[in-house]
Amino acid sequence: MNTSSSCSRSTYYSSLRNKIFHKASILSIDAMNQIGRTQCPEHRILNRTRTDFMARVAVIDPQTATGEAKQLLDAVQSGLGMVPNFIRVLANSPVALNAFLGLHGIAGAGVLDERTRERIALAVAEQNACQYCVSAHTAIGRKVGLDNDEMLANRRGRSLDAKAEAALIFAHALVEHTGQVSKAEFEAVRAAGHSDAEIIEIITHVAMNIFTNLLGKATEVEIDFPKVELNTAA
């Protein structure tokens, strides 16, 4: 075995655990359970009942995973205290999971505030009719301080915060036109106070959330968050 290579990979996974760890204050099992106990009619949160479920792809069990998949799943478990089904499905390809976790960690360290990032995630998930992602980001959104009315508005591409709403309108245009936004749409988000760095990060978060929406819908991954019904059907 190459000792330096082994040490390098060990350092990498340790760094990955640290990047994920700061998310633990945003999303935890206790937080999810608290949300599940809050019967909010506006969000139509459903009781989590177990039904027969047949996954389209394997849902990797962290306890029986091996190799790089095992190391990545252990890093997520160490950071979050849980491994969501979405991550378990993604672990079928350790390369894909590694890439997602890397991008997610970098994007989360940018200039956009965490509430705006969650607003974007909710808006894109609703626009793409991904129930898994709407459910997950409703849980995370509440944890970062978004209330029910704000999250419902976010899912419609609106916000009580004017600057955040400009980001959501821009995000909607990016999804609707697959990136071909108009000069006026670009100028509008800038006029609302978003810097070039923030605009690039809005595009990054839209792209990242489109990926999670596609994966969640294509695999029909079982929702392991308090379920939230979609406002629209796709």
Salt bridges, closest charged atoms under 4 A:
GLU68 OE2 - ARG9 NH2 3.48
ASP74 OD1 - LYS70 NZ 3.50
GLU118 OE1 - HIS137 ND1 2.65
GLU126 OE1 - ARG155 NE 2.80
GLU150 OE2 - ARG119 NE 2.69
GLU176 OE1 - HIS172 ND1 3.55
GLU176 OE1 - HIS177 NE2 3.79
GLU187 OE2 - LYS183 NZ 3.96
ASP196 OD1 - ARG190 NH2 2.66
GLU198 OE2 - LYS163 NZ 3.36
GLU198 OE1 - HIS194 ND1 3.61
GLU220 OE2 - ARG56 NH2 3.19
GLU222 OE2 - ARG50 NH1 3.15
GLU229 OE1 - ARG44 NE 3.13
